[in-house]
């Protein structure tokens, strides 16, 4: 698993699941598939099989409480601290 700075972790944990859904919706590489009710599924056919699908279980204003679960999702999506800084999701030091 990739290393993330404490500042980046704090910023990412402060975001809601809705924020991550909006980021995936804006990302041209990811397409929404198999979404039902509070479950949002996304697919990226250009990634290796273990990184092709991600699912977010959405509830209003809910956040990821544990870094390990969020880090696993970010790794599956192949987002890094640098890529999120370029997208202006993370504030630079």
C-alpha positions in Angstrom: 0.0 0.0 0.0 1.3 3.5 -0.8 2.4 5.9 1.8 0.2 9.0 2.4 1.2 12.0 4.5 -0.7 12.7 7.7 -2.0 16.0 6.2 -3.4 14.2 3.2 -5.0 11.5 5.4 -6.7 14.1 7.5 -8.0 16.0 4.4 -9.3 12.8 2.7 -11.0 11.5 5.9 -12.7 14.8 6.2 -14.5 14.3 2.9 -17.9 12.7 2.6 -18.7 9.7 0.5 -20.7 12.1 -1.8 -17.4 13.9 -2.5 -15.8 10.7 -3.7 -18.9 9.9 -5.9 -18.6 13.4 -7.4 -14.9 12.9 -8.1 -15.5 9.6 -9.8 -18.3 11.1 -11.9 -15.9 13.8 -13.1 -13.1 11.4 -13.9 -13.4 10.5 -17.6 -11.7 7.1 -17.1 -14.5 5.9 -14.7 -18.1 5.1 -15.7 -21.0 4.5 -13.4 -22.4 1.0 -13.7 -24.7 -1.2 -11.6 -25.8 1.6 -9.3 -28.9 0.9 -7.2 -30.3 2.9 -4.3 -27.5 3.7 -2.0 -24.9 1.6 -3.8 -22.8 3.3 -6.5 -20.7 1.1 -8.8 -17.9 2.4 -11.1 -15.9 0.6 -13.8 -12.7 1.5 -15.6 -12.0 -1.0 -18.4 -8.5 0.4 -19.0 -7.2 -0.9 -15.7 -5.9 -4.3 -14.7 -8.7 -6.7 -13.4 -8.0 -6.0 -9.7 -8.5 -2.2 -10.3 -11.5 -2.3 -12.7 -14.4 -2.0 -10.3 -15.1 0.1 -7.2 -18.3 0.4 -5.1 -19.3 3.1 -2.7 -22.1 2.5 -0.3 -23.6 6.0 0.1 -25.5 7.6 3.0 -25.9 11.4 3.3 -23.0 13.1 5.0 -21.3 9.8 5.8 -17.5 9.7 5.9 -14.9 6.9 5.9 -14.1 6.3 9.6 -11.1 4.1 9.0 -8.1 5.0 7.0 -7.5 1.4 5.9 -10.9 1.2 4.0 -10.4 4.6 2.3 -6.8 3.7 1.4 -7.9 0.5 -0.2 -10.5 2.3 -2.2 -7.9 4.9 -3.4 -5.5 2.2 -4.3 -8.2 0.4 -6.3 -9.0 3.6 -8.2 -5.2 4.2 -8.6 -5.3 7.7 -7.2 -2.2 8.9 -5.5 -1.4 11.8 -3.2 0.2 13.6 -6.2 -2.6 12.9 -8.6 -5.2 14.3 -6.1 -3.0 17.4 -5.6 -3.1 18.0 -9.3 -6.9 17.7 -9.3 -6.9 20.2 -6.4 -8.6 17.7 -4.2 -5.8 18.0 -1.7 -4.3 21.3 -0.6 -0.6 21.6 -1.1 1.6 22.3 1.9 
